[in-house]
Amino acid sequence: MQTTQNISAEELAQLFHSYRDMLASDFGLQSSGGCISWEEILPQHRNLMVASARLVLGELAERQFTAANRKPALRQSSPDSARSLRQAERQKTA
């Protein structure tokens, strides 16, 4: 999964808060009915959500970086690996 836009940790936390509240009743949980705005949430809870969002964004960025750097390396080493395997096979049969 790739992200298509940059988003701050606070924006992600706000979106999560909004969608969580909208979906709560679908999962049998009590919803505030949109009555509690982001600004009305206790600062400790907002800070917790922002810190969690920051960790999520960091994890996603790390995964993207790892995946992006792995693909070219596989392509570059692929012909060399095949050539090395063929040479090793020739030496065994010689």
C-alpha positions, 0 to 999 in steps of 0.5 A: 500500500502506498500513500498518495499524499503527505499528511501530518500526524495531527491531520491523521489523528483528526481524521481517525477521530472523525471516522472512528466516531462515524463508524462506532455505531456500525461496530456496536459502540457508542458514538458521540454523534459528532458532538465532541470536536477535535478541540474539545478532546482532552489534551492528553487524549489528543496528544496520545492520538497524535503520538500514535499517528506519528508512529504509524506514519513513521512505520509506513515511511520505513516500509515504503523506503525498504520496499523501494530500495529492495526492488532495484537491488533485486533487478540488478543482482538478478542477471549476476546471480544467474550468471554465477549459478551457471558458472558454478554448474559448469565447474561442477560438471567439468 
